[in-house]
């Protein structure tokens, strides 16, 4: 399975791309300046790096993602649960909830998700 590991700055950058794609590289420079405080050279370096890693394509100065936000989030989540909780989803949920109470709607939504993903 192809892995799409990203550091925090890559993910923040990709969020901008996902939210605006397809986006011209000049517009992406402006967005990164406004949202991330990046210089033009930083944005162009990031575009080049993520193109080389297979996350983006940049054709005729138009940047588009080659991987979906959902795919990256899924892989990042799986890696986190595996690393931190030995792959135990119940262990993760116990830690995540930390004694918090769920609303009736949240309980129903979680039950639906469990039913949809049950083997």
FIROVO-901116 format. One record per atom (N, C-alpha, C, CB): residue number from 1; residue in one letter; atom name; x, y, z. Coordinates in nm, 2 decimals, m for minus. Glycine has a CB too. Layout:
! FIROVO-901116
<NUM; A; CA; <X; Y; Z>>,
...
END
This chain:
! FIROVO-901116
<1; X; N; <0.08; m0.12; 0.00>>,
<1; X; CA; <0.00; 0.00; 0.00>>,
<1; X; C; <0.09; 0.12; 0.00>>,
<1; X; CB; <m0.10; 0.00; 0.12>>,
<2; X; N; <0.06; 0.22; m0.09>>,
<2; X; CA; <0.13; 0.34; m0.09>>,
<2; X; C; <0.10; 0.43; 0.03>>,
<2; X; CB; <0.09; 0.42; m0.22>>,
<3; X; N; <0.21; 0.48; 0.09>>,
<3; X; CA; <0.19; 0.56; 0.21>>,
<3; X; C; <0.21; 0.71; 0.18>>,
<3; X; CB; <0.30; 0.52; 0.32>>,
<4; X; N; <0.13; 0.79; 0.25>>,
<4; X; CA; <0.12; 0.93; 0.23>>,
<4; X; C; <0.15; 1.00; 0.36>>,
<4; X; CB; <m0.01; 0.98; 0.17>>,
<5; X; N; <0.27; 0.98; 0.41>>,
<5; X; CA; <0.31; 1.04; 0.54>>,
<5; X; C; <0.35; 1.19; 0.52>>,
<5; X; CB; <0.43; 0.97; 0.61>>,
<6; X; N; <0.30; 1.27; 0.61>>,
<6; X; CA; <0.32; 1.42; 0.60>>,
<6; X; C; <0.36; 1.47; 0.73>>,
<6; X; CB; <0.20; 1.49; 0.54>>,
<7; X; N; <0.45; 1.57; 0.73>>,
<7; X; CA; <0.48; 1.65; 0.85>>,
<7; X; C; <0.37; 1.75; 0.87>>,
<7; X; CB; <0.62; 1.71; 0.85>>,
<8; X; N; <0.36; 1.82; 0.98>>,
<8; X; CA; <0.26; 1.92; 1.00>>,
<8; X; C; <0.25; 2.03; 0.90>>,
<8; X; CB; <0.27; 1.98; 1.14>>,
<9; X; N; <0.37; 2.08; 0.86>>,
<9; X; CA; <0.37; 2.19; 0.76>>,
<9; X; C; <0.32; 2.14; 0.62>>,
<9; X; CB; <0.51; 2.25; 0.75>>,
<10; X; N; <0.35; 2.02; 0.59>>,
<10; X; CA; <0.30; 1.96; 0.46>>,
<10; X; C; <0.15; 1.95; 0.47>>,
<10; X; CB; <0.36; 1.82; 0.44>>,
<11; X; N; <0.10; 1.90; 0.58>>,
<11; X; CA; <m0.05; 1.89; 0.59>>,
<11; X; C; <m0.12; 2.02; 0.58>>,
<11; X; CB; <m0.08; 1.81; 0.72>>,
<12; X; N; <m0.06; 2.12; 0.65>>,
<12; X; CA; <m0.13; 2.26; 0.65>>,
<12; X; C; <m0.13; 2.31; 0.51>>,
<12; X; CB; <m0.05; 2.35; 0.74>>,
<13; X; N; <m0.02; 2.29; 0.43>>,
<13; X; CA; <m0.01; 2.33; 0.30>>,
<13; X; C; <m0.11; 2.26; 0.21>>,
<13; X; CB; <0.14; 2.31; 0.24>>,
<14; X; N; <m0.11; 2.13; 0.23>>,
<14; X; CA; <m0.21; 2.04; 0.15>>,
<14; X; C; <m0.35; 2.08; 0.18>>,
<14; X; CB; <m0.19; 1.90; 0.18>>,
<15; X; N; <m0.38; 2.12; 0.30>>,
<15; X; CA; <m0.52; 2.17; 0.33>>,
<15; X; C; <m0.56; 2.29; 0.24>>,
<15; X; CB; <m0.53; 2.20; 0.48>>,
<16; X; N; <m0.46; 2.38; 0.22>>,
<16; X; CA; <m0.49; 2.49; 0.14>>,
<16; X; C; <m0.51; 2.45; m0.01>>,
<16; X; CB; <m0.37; 2.59; 0.14>>,
<17; X; N; <m0.43; 2.35; m0.05>>,
<17; X; CA; <m0.45; 2.30; m0.19>>,
<17; X; C; <m0.58; 2.23; m0.20>>,
<17; X; CB; <m0.33; 2.20; m0.22>>,
<18; X; N; <m0.61; 2.14; m0.11>>,
<18; X; CA; <m0.74; 2.07; m0.11>>,
<18; X; C; <m0.86; 2.17; m0.12>>,
<18; X; CB; <m0.76; 1.97; 0.00>>,
<19; X; N; <m0.85; 2.27; m0.04>>,
<19; X; CA; <m0.96; 2.37; m0.03>>,
<19; X; C; <m0.98; 2.46; m0.15>>,
<19; X; CB; <m0.94; 2.46; 0.09>>,
<20; X; N; <m0.87; 2.47; m0.23>>,
<20; X; CA; <m0.88; 2.56; m0.34>>,
<20; X; C; <m0.85; 2.50; m0.48>>,
<20; X; CB; <m0.78; 2.67; m0.32>>,
<21; X; N; <m0.82; 2.37; m0.48>>,
<21; X; CA; <m0.78; 2.31; m0.61>>,
<21; X; C; <m0.89; 2.31; m0.71>>,
<21; X; CB; <m0.74; 2.16; m0.58>>,
<22; X; N; <m0.86; 2.31; m0.84>>,
<22; X; CA; <m0.72; 2.35; m0.89>>,
<22; X; C; <m0.69; 2.49; m0.86>>,
<22; X; CB; <m0.71; 2.31; m1.04>>,
<23; X; N; <m0.56; 2.52; m0.83>>,
<23; X; CA; <m0.53; 2.66; m0.79>>,
<23; X; C; <m0.40; 2.70; m0.86>>,
<23; X; CB; <m0.51; 2.67; m0.64>>,
<24; X; N; <m0.40; 2.82; m0.92>>,
<24; X; CA; <m0.28; 2.87; m0.98>>,
<24; X; C; <m0.17; 2.89; m0.88>>,
<24; X; CB; <m0.31; 3.00; m1.05>>,
<25; X; N; <m0.05; 2.86; m0.93>>,
<25; X; CA; <0.07; 2.87; m0.83>>,
<25; X; C; <0.08; 3.02; m0.77>>,
<25; X; CB; <0.20; 2.83; m0.90>>,
<26; X; N; <0.05; 3.12; m0.85>>,
<26; X; CA; <0.05; 3.25; m0.80>>,
<26; X; C; <m0.05; 3.28; m0.69>>,
<26; X; CB; <0.03; 3.35; m0.91>>,
<27; X; N; <m0.17; 3.23; m0.71>>,
<27; X; CA; <m0.27; 3.24; m0.61>>,
<27; X; C; <m0.23; 3.15; m0.48>>,
<27; X; CB; <m0.41; 3.19; m0.66>>,
<28; X; N; <m0.17; 3.04; m0.51>>,
<28; X; CA; <m0.13; 2.96; m0.39>>,
<28; X; C; <m0.02; 3.03; m0.31>>,
<28; X; CB; <m0.07; 2.82; m0.44>>,
<29; X; N; <0.07; 3.10; m0.38>>,
<29; X; CA; <0.17; 3.18; m0.31>>,
<29; X; C; <0.10; 3.29; m0.22>>,
<29; X; CB; <0.26; 3.26; m0.41>>,
<30; X; N; <m0.01; 3.35; m0.27>>,
<30; X; CA; <m0.08; 3.45; m0.19>>,
<30; X; C; <m0.15; 3.39; m0.07>>,
<30; X; CB; <m0.18; 3.52; m0.28>>,
<31; X; N; <m0.22; 3.27; m0.10>>,
<31; X; CA; <m0.29; 3.20; 0.01>>,
<31; X; C; <m0.19; 3.16; 0.12>>,
<31; X; CB; <m0.36; 3.08; m0.05>>,
<32; X; N; <m0.07; 3.11; 0.08>>,
<32; X; CA; <0.02; 3.06; 0.18>>,
<32; X; C; <0.08; 3.18; 0.26>>,
<32; X; CB; <0.14; 2.98; 0.11>>,
<33; X; N; <0.10; 3.29; 0.19>>,
<33; X; CA; <0.15; 3.41; 0.26>>,
<33; X; C; <0.04; 3.45; 0.37>>,
<33; X; CB; <0.17; 3.53; 0.16>>,
<34; X; N; <m0.08; 3.46; 0.32>>,
<34; X; CA; <m0.19; 3.50; 0.41>>,
<34; X; C; <m0.22; 3.40; 0.53>>,
<34; X; CB; <m0.32; 3.53; 0.33>>,
<35; X; N; <m0.22; 3.28; 0.50>>,
<35; X; CA; <m0.26; 3.18; 0.60>>,
<35; X; C; <m0.14; 3.12; 0.68>>,
<35; X; CB; <m0.34; 3.06; 0.53>>,
<36; X; N; <m0.03; 3.11; 0.62>>,
<36; X; CA; <0.09; 3.04; 0.68>>,
<36; X; C; <0.20; 3.14; 0.71>>,
<36; X; CB; <0.13; 2.93; 0.60>>,
<37; X; N; <0.20; 3.26; 0.65>>,
<37; X; CA; <0.31; 3.35; 0.67>>,
<37; X; C; <0.43; 3.31; 0.59>>,
<37; X; CB; <0.34; 3.36; 0.81>>,
<38; X; N; <0.41; 3.24; 0.48>>,
<38; X; CA; <0.52; 3.19; 0.40>>,
<38; X; C; <0.56; 3.29; 0.30>>,
<38; X; CB; <0.49; 3.06; 0.33>>,
<39; X; N; <0.69; 3.28; 0.26>>,
<39; X; CA; <0.74; 3.36; 0.15>>,
<39; X; C; <0.72; 3.29; 0.02>>,
<39; X; CB; <0.90; 3.39; 0.17>>,
<40; X; N; <0.73; 3.36; m0.09>>,
<40; X; CA; <0.71; 3.30; m0.22>>,
<40; X; C; <0.80; 3.18; m0.24>>,
<40; X; CB; <0.73; 3.40; m0.34>>,
<41; X; N; <0.93; 3.19; m0.21>>,
<41; X; CA; <1.02; 3.09; m0.23>>,
<41; X; C; <0.99; 2.96; m0.15>>,
<41; X; CB; <1.16; 3.13; m0.19>>,
<42; X; N; <0.93; 2.98; m0.03>>,
<42; X; CA; <0.89; 2.87; 0.05>>,
<42; X; C; <0.78; 2.79; m0.01>>,
<42; X; CB; <0.85; 2.91; 0.20>>,
<43; X; N; <0.68; 2.86; m0.06>>,
<43; X; CA; <0.57; 2.80; m0.13>>,
<43; X; C; <0.62; 2.72; m0.25>>,
<43; X; CB; <0.46; 2.90; m0.17>>,
<44; X; N; <0.70; 2.78; m0.33>>,
<44; X; CA; <0.75; 2.71; m0.45>>,
<44; X; C; <0.83; 2.59; m0.42>>,
<44; X; CB; <0.83; 2.80; m0.54>>,
<45; X; N; <0.91; 2.60; m0.31>>,
<45; X; CA; <0.99; 2.48; m0.27>>,
<45; X; C; <0.90; 2.37; m0.22>>,
<45; X; CB; <1.09; 2.52; m0.15>>,
<46; X; N; <0.79; 2.40; m0.15>>,
<46; X; CA; <0.70; 2.30; m0.10>>,
<46; X; C; <0.62; 2.24; m0.22>>,
<46; X; CB; <0.59; 2.37; m0.01>>,
<47; X; N; <0.58; 2.32; m0.32>>,
<47; X; CA; <0.52; 2.26; m0.44>>,
<47; X; C; <0.61; 2.16; m0.50>>,
<47; X; CB; <0.48; 2.38; m0.54>>,
<48; X; N; <0.74; 2.20; m0.52>>,
<48; X; CA; <0.83; 2.11; m0.59>>,
<48; X; C; <0.85; 1.98; m0.51>>,
<48; X; CB; <0.97; 2.18; m0.61>>,
<49; X; N; <0.87; 1.99; m0.38>>,
<49; X; CA; <0.89; 1.88; m0.29>>,
<49; X; C; <0.77; 1.78; m0.29>>,
<49; X; CB; <0.92; 1.92; m0.15>>,
<50; X; N; <0.65; 1.84; m0.28>>,
<50; X; CA; <0.53; 1.75; m0.28>>,
<50; X; C; <0.50; 1.69; m0.42>>,
<50; X; CB; <0.42; 1.83; m0.23>>,
<51; X; N; <0.54; 1.76; m0.52>>,
<51; X; CA; <0.53; 1.70; m0.66>>,
<51; X; C; <0.62; 1.58; m0.67>>,
<51; X; CB; <0.56; 1.80; m0.77>>,
<52; X; N; <0.75; 1.59; m0.62>>,
<52; X; CA; <0.84; 1.48; m0.62>>,
<52; X; C; <0.80; 1.37; m0.54>>,
<52; X; CB; <0.98; 1.53; m0.57>>,
<53; X; N; <0.73; 1.39; m0.43>>,
<53; X; CA; <0.68; 1.29; m0.34>>,
<53; X; C; <0.55; 1.22; m0.39>>,
<53; X; CB; <0.66; 1.34; m0.20>>,
<54; X; N; <0.49; 1.28; m0.50>>,
<54; X; CA; <0.37; 1.22; m0.56>>,
<54; X; C; <0.24; 1.27; m0.49>>,
<54; X; CB; <0.37; 1.08; m0.55>>,
<55; X; N; <0.24; 1.38; m0.42>>,
<55; X; CA; <0.12; 1.43; m0.35>>,
<55; X; C; <0.05; 1.53; m0.44>>,
<55; X; CB; <0.16; 1.50; m0.22>>,
<56; X; N; <0.13; 1.60; m0.53>>,
<56; X; CA; <0.08; 1.71; m0.61>>,
<56; X; C; <0.12; 1.69; m0.76>>,
<56; X; CB; <0.12; 1.84; m0.56>>,
<57; X; N; <0.05; 1.76; m0.85>>,
<57; X; CA; <0.10; 1.78; m0.98>>,
<57; X; C; <0.09; 1.93; m1.01>>,
<57; X; CB; <0.02; 1.70; m1.09>>,
<58; X; N; <0.18; 1.98; m1.08>>,
<58; X; CA; <0.19; 2.12; m1.12>>,
<58; X; C; <0.21; 2.13; m1.27>>,
<58; X; CB; <0.30; 2.19; m1.04>>,
<59; X; N; <0.10; 2.15; m1.34>>,
<59; X; CA; <0.11; 2.16; m1.49>>,
<59; X; C; <0.06; 2.30; m1.53>>,
<59; X; CB; <0.03; 2.05; m1.55>>,
<60; X; N; <0.15; 2.37; m1.61>>,
<60; X; CA; <0.11; 2.50; m1.66>>,
<60; X; C; <0.08; 2.59; m1.54>>,
<60; X; CB; <0.00; 2.49; m1.76>>,
<61; X; N; <0.15; 2.58; m1.43>>,
<61; X; CA; <0.14; 2.67; m1.32>>,
<61; X; C; <0.00; 2.65; m1.25>>,
<61; X; CB; <0.15; 2.81; m1.36>>,
<62; X; N; <m0.06; 2.53; m1.26>>,
<62; X; CA; <m0.18; 2.50; m1.19>>,
<62; X; C; <m0.15; 2.38; m1.11>>,
<62; X; CB; <m0.30; 2.47; m1.29>>,
<63; X; N; <m0.18; 2.40; m0.98>>,
<63; X; CA; <m0.15; 2.29; m0.88>>,
<63; X; C; <m0.27; 2.22; m0.84>>,
<63; X; CB; <m0.08; 2.35; m0.75>>,
<64; X; N; <m0.26; 2.08; m0.84>>,
<64; X; CA; <m0.37; 1.99; m0.81>>,
<64; X; C; <m0.32; 1.88; m0.72>>,
<64; X; CB; <m0.44; 1.94; m0.93>>,
<65; X; N; <m0.40; 1.84; m0.63>>,
<65; X; CA; <m0.36; 1.72; m0.54>>,
<65; X; C; <m0.37; 1.59; m0.62>>,
<65; X; CB; <m0.45; 1.72; m0.41>>,
<66; X; N; <m0.28; 1.50; m0.59>>,
<66; X; CA; <m0.29; 1.36; m0.65>>,
<66; X; C; <m0.34; 1.26; m0.55>>,
<66; X; CB; <m0.15; 1.32; m0.70>>,
<67; X; N; <m0.36; 1.31; m0.43>>,
<67; X; CA; <m0.40; 1.22; m0.32>>,
<67; X; C; <m0.51; 1.30; m0.24>>,
<67; X; CB; <m0.29; 1.18; m0.22>>,
<68; X; N; <m0.62; 1.23; m0.20>>,
<68; X; CA; <m0.73; 1.30; m0.13>>,
<68; X; C; <m0.70; 1.32; 0.01>>,
<68; X; CB; <m0.86; 1.21; m0.15>>,
<69; X; N; <m0.76; 1.42; 0.07>>,
<69; X; CA; <m0.76; 1.45; 0.21>>,
<69; X; C; <m0.80; 1.33; 0.29>>,
<69; X; CB; <m0.84; 1.57; 0.24>>,
<70; X; N; <m0.90; 1.26; 0.25>>,
<70; X; CA; <m0.96; 1.15; 0.32>>,
<70; X; C; <m0.86; 1.03; 0.32>>,
<70; X; CB; <m1.09; 1.10; 0.26>>,
<71; X; N; <m0.78; 1.01; 0.22>>,
<71; X; CA; <m0.68; 0.90; 0.21>>,
<71; X; C; <m0.57; 0.93; 0.31>>,
<71; X; CB; <m0.62; 0.89; 0.07>>,
<72; X; N; <m0.52; 1.06; 0.31>>,
<72; X; CA; <m0.42; 1.10; 0.40>>,
<72; X; C; <m0.46; 1.09; 0.55>>,
<72; X; CB; <m0.37; 1.24; 0.37>>,
<73; X; N; <m0.58; 1.14; 0.57>>,
<73; X; CA; <m0.64; 1.13; 0.71>>,
<73; X; C; <m0.65; 0.99; 0.76>>,
<73; X; CB; <m0.77; 1.20; 0.72>>,
<74; X; N; <m0.70; 0.90; 0.67>>,
<74; X; CA; <m0.71; 0.76; 0.71>>,
<74; X; C; <m0.58; 0.70; 0.74>>,
<74; X; CB; <m0.78; 0.68; 0.59>>,
<75; X; N; <m0.48; 0.72; 0.66>>,
<75; X; CA; <m0.35; 0.66; 0.69>>,
<75; X; C; <m0.29; 0.72; 0.81>>,
<75; X; CB; <m0.26; 0.68; 0.57>>,
<76; X; N; <m0.30; 0.85; 0.83>>,
<76; X; CA; <m0.24; 0.91; 0.95>>,
<76; X; C; <m0.31; 0.86; 1.08>>,
<76; X; CB; <m0.26; 1.07; 0.94>>,
<77; X; N; <m0.44; 0.85; 1.07>>,
<77; X; CA; <m0.52; 0.80; 1.18>>,
<77; X; C; <m0.48; 0.65; 1.22>>,
<77; X; CB; <m0.67; 0.80; 1.16>>,
<78; X; N; <m0.47; 0.57; 1.12>>,
<78; X; CA; <m0.43; 0.43; 1.14>>,
<78; X; C; <m0.29; 0.42; 1.20>>,
<78; X; CB; <m0.43; 0.35; 1.00>>,
<79; X; N; <m0.20; 0.50; 1.15>>,
<79; X; CA; <m0.06; 0.50; 1.20>>,
<79; X; C; <m0.06; 0.55; 1.35>>,
<79; X; CB; <0.03; 0.59; 1.12>>,
<80; X; N; <m0.14; 0.65; 1.38>>,
<80; X; CA; <m0.14; 0.70; 1.52>>,
<80; X; C; <m0.20; 0.60; 1.61>>,
<80; X; CB; <m0.23; 0.83; 1.52>>,
<81; X; N; <m0.31; 0.53; 1.58>>,
<81; X; CA; <m0.37; 0.43; 1.66>>,
<81; X; C; <m0.28; 0.31; 1.68>>,
<81; X; CB; <m0.51; 0.38; 1.61>>,
<82; X; N; <m0.21; 0.27; 1.57>>,
<82; X; CA; <m0.12; 0.16; 1.58>>,
<82; X; C; <0.00; 0.20; 1.67>>,
<82; X; CB; <m0.06; 0.13; 1.44>>,
<83; X; N; <0.06; 0.31; 1.65>>,
<83; X; CA; <0.18; 0.35; 1.73>>,
<83; X; C; <0.15; 0.38; 1.88>>,
<83; X; CB; <0.24; 0.48; 1.67>>,
<84; X; N; <0.04; 0.45; 1.90>>,
<84; X; CA; <0.00; 0.49; 2.04>>,
<84; X; C; <m0.08; 0.39; 2.12>>,
<84; X; CB; <m0.07; 0.62; 2.03>>,
<85; X; N; <m0.16; 0.31; 2.05>>,
<85; X; CA; <m0.25; 0.22; 2.12>>,
<85; X; C; <m0.24; 0.08; 2.08>>,
<85; X; CB; <m0.39; 0.27; 2.11>>,
<86; X; N; <m0.13; 0.05; 2.01>>,
<86; X; CA; <m0.10; m0.09; 1.97>>,
<86; X; C; <m0.21; m0.14; 1.87>>,
<86; X; CB; <m0.10; m0.18; 2.08>>,
<87; X; N; <m0.27; m0.05; 1.80>>,
<87; X; CA; <m0.38; m0.08; 1.70>>,
<87; X; C; <m0.51; m0.10; 1.76>>,
<87; X; CB; <m0.34; m0.20; 1.63>>,
<88; X; N; <m0.53; m0.07; 1.89>>,
<88; X; CA; <m0.66; m0.09; 1.96>>,
<88; X; C; <m0.75; 0.03; 1.95>>,
<88; X; CB; <m0.63; m0.12; 2.11>>,
<89; X; N; <m0.85; 0.01; 1.87>>,
<89; X; CA; <m0.95; 0.12; 1.85>>,
<89; X; C; <m1.03; 0.15; 1.98>>,
<89; X; CB; <m1.05; 0.09; 1.74>>,
<90; X; N; <m1.07; 0.04; 2.05>>,
<90; X; CA; <m1.13; 0.07; 2.18>>,
<90; X; C; <m1.04; 0.14; 2.28>>,
<90; X; CB; <m1.18; m0.07; 2.25>>,
<91; X; N; <m0.91; 0.11; 2.28>>,
<91; X; CA; <m0.81; 0.18; 2.36>>,
<91; X; C; <m0.80; 0.32; 2.33>>,
<91; X; CB; <m0.67; 0.11; 2.35>>,
<92; X; N; <m0.80; 0.35; 2.20>>,
<92; X; CA; <m0.80; 0.49; 2.15>>,
<92; X; C; <m0.93; 0.56; 2.20>>,
<92; X; CB; <m0.79; 0.50; 2.00>>,
<93; X; N; <m1.04; 0.50; 2.17>>,
<93; X; CA; <m1.17; 0.57; 2.21>>,
<93; X; C; <m1.18; 0.60; 2.36>>,
<93; X; CB; <m1.29; 0.48; 2.17>>,
<94; X; N; <m1.13; 0.50; 2.44>>,
<94; X; CA; <m1.13; 0.52; 2.59>>,
<94; X; C; <m1.05; 0.64; 2.62>>,
<94; X; CB; <m1.08; 0.40; 2.66>>,
<95; X; N; <m0.93; 0.65; 2.57>>,
<95; X; CA; <m0.84; 0.76; 2.60>>,
<95; X; C; <m0.90; 0.89; 2.54>>,
<95; X; CB; <m0.70; 0.74; 2.54>>,
<96; X; N; <m0.95; 0.89; 2.42>>,
<96; X; CA; <m1.01; 1.01; 2.36>>,
<96; X; C; <m1.12; 1.06; 2.44>>,
<96; X; CB; <m1.05; 0.97; 2.22>>,
<97; X; N; <m1.21; 0.97; 2.48>>,
<97; X; CA; <m1.33; 1.02; 2.56>>,
<97; X; C; <m1.29; 1.07; 2.70>>,
<97; X; CB; <m1.43; 0.91; 2.57>>,
<98; X; N; <m1.19; 1.01; 2.76>>,
<98; X; CA; <m1.14; 1.05; 2.89>>,
<98; X; C; <m1.25; 1.09; 2.99>>,
<98; X; CB; <m1.05; 1.17; 2.87>>,
<99; X; N; <m1.35; 1.01; 3.00>>,
<99; X; CA; <m1.46; 1.04; 3.09>>,
<99; X; C; <m1.57; 1.13; 3.04>>,
<99; X; CB; <m1.40; 1.09; 3.22>>,
<100; X; N; <m1.55; 1.19; 2.92>>,
<100; X; CA; <m1.66; 1.28; 2.87>>,
<100; X; C; <m1.78; 1.20; 2.84>>,
<100; X; CB; <m1.60; 1.35; 2.74>>,
<101; X; N; <m1.89; 1.26; 2.85>>,
<101; X; CA; <m2.02; 1.20; 2.81>>,
<101; X; C; <m2.06; 1.24; 2.67>>,
<101; X; CB; <m2.13; 1.25; 2.91>>,
<102; X; N; <m2.12; 1.14; 2.60>>,
<102; X; CA; <m2.17; 1.16; 2.46>>,
<102; X; C; <m2.32; 1.19; 2.46>>,
<102; X; CB; <m2.14; 1.04; 2.38>>,
<103; X; N; <m2.36; 1.28; 2.37>>,
<103; X; CA; <m2.50; 1.31; 2.35>>,
<103; X; C; <m2.57; 1.18; 2.29>>,
<103; X; CB; <m2.52; 1.43; 2.27>>,
<104; X; N; <m2.70; 1.18; 2.30>>,
<104; X; CA; <m2.77; 1.07; 2.24>>,
<104; X; C; <m2.74; 1.06; 2.08>>,
<104; X; CB; <m2.92; 1.08; 2.26>>,
<105; X; N; <m2.73; 1.18; 2.02>>,
<105; X; CA; <m2.71; 1.18; 1.88>>,
<105; X; C; <m2.57; 1.13; 1.84>>,
<105; X; CB; <m2.72; 1.32; 1.83>>,
<106; X; N; <m2.47; 1.16; 1.93>>,
<106; X; CA; <m2.33; 1.11; 1.90>>,
<106; X; C; <m2.33; 0.96; 1.92>>,
<106; X; CB; <m2.23; 1.18; 2.00>>,
<107; X; N; <m2.40; 0.91; 2.02>>,
<107; X; CA; <m2.41; 0.76; 2.05>>,
<107; X; C; <m2.47; 0.69; 1.93>>,
<107; X; CB; <m2.49; 0.73; 2.18>>,
<108; X; N; <m2.58; 0.75; 1.87>>,
<108; X; CA; <m2.64; 0.69; 1.76>>,
<108; X; C; <m2.55; 0.69; 1.64>>,
<108; X; CB; <m2.77; 0.77; 1.73>>,
<109; X; N; <m2.48; 0.80; 1.62>>,
<109; X; CA; <m2.39; 0.81; 1.50>>,
<109; X; C; <m2.28; 0.71; 1.51>>,
<109; X; CB; <m2.33; 0.95; 1.49>>,
<110; X; N; <m2.22; 0.69; 1.63>>,
<110; X; CA; <m2.12; 0.59; 1.65>>,
<110; X; C; <m2.17; 0.45; 1.63>>,
<110; X; CB; <m2.06; 0.61; 1.79>>,
<111; X; N; <m2.29; 0.42; 1.68>>,
<111; X; CA; <m2.35; 0.29; 1.66>>,
<111; X; C; <m2.36; 0.26; 1.51>>,
<111; X; CB; <m2.48; 0.28; 1.73>>,
<112; X; N; <m2.41; 0.37; 1.44>>,
<112; X; CA; <m2.43; 0.35; 1.29>>,
<112; X; C; <m2.30; 0.32; 1.22>>,
<112; X; CB; <m2.49; 0.48; 1.23>>,
<113; X; N; <m2.19; 0.40; 1.26>>,
<113; X; CA; <m2.06; 0.38; 1.20>>,
<113; X; C; <m2.01; 0.23; 1.23>>,
<113; X; CB; <m1.96; 0.48; 1.26>>,
<114; X; N; <m2.03; 0.19; 1.36>>,
<114; X; CA; <m1.98; 0.05; 1.39>>,
<114; X; C; <m2.06; m0.05; 1.31>>,
<114; X; CB; <m2.00; 0.03; 1.54>>,
<115; X; N; <m2.19; m0.03; 1.30>>,
<115; X; CA; <m2.27; m0.13; 1.22>>,
<115; X; C; <m2.22; m0.13; 1.07>>,
<115; X; CB; <m2.41; m0.09; 1.23>>,
<116; X; N; <m2.19; m0.01; 1.02>>,
<116; X; CA; <m2.15; 0.00; 0.88>>,
<116; X; C; <m2.01; m0.07; 0.85>>,
<116; X; CB; <m2.14; 0.14; 0.84>>,
<117; X; N; <m1.93; m0.08; 0.96>>,
<117; X; CA; <m1.79; m0.13; 0.94>>,
<117; X; C; <m1.77; m0.27; 1.01>>,
<117; X; CB; <m1.70; m0.03; 1.00>>,
<118; X; N; <m1.88; m0.32; 1.06>>,
<118; X; CA; <m1.87; m0.46; 1.12>>,
<118; X; C; <m1.84; m0.56; 1.02>>,
<118; X; CB; <m2.00; m0.49; 1.20>>,
<119; X; N; <m1.76; m0.66; 1.05>>,
<119; X; CA; <m1.72; m0.77; 0.96>>,
<119; X; C; <m1.84; m0.87; 0.95>>,
<119; X; CB; <m1.60; m0.84; 1.01>>,
END
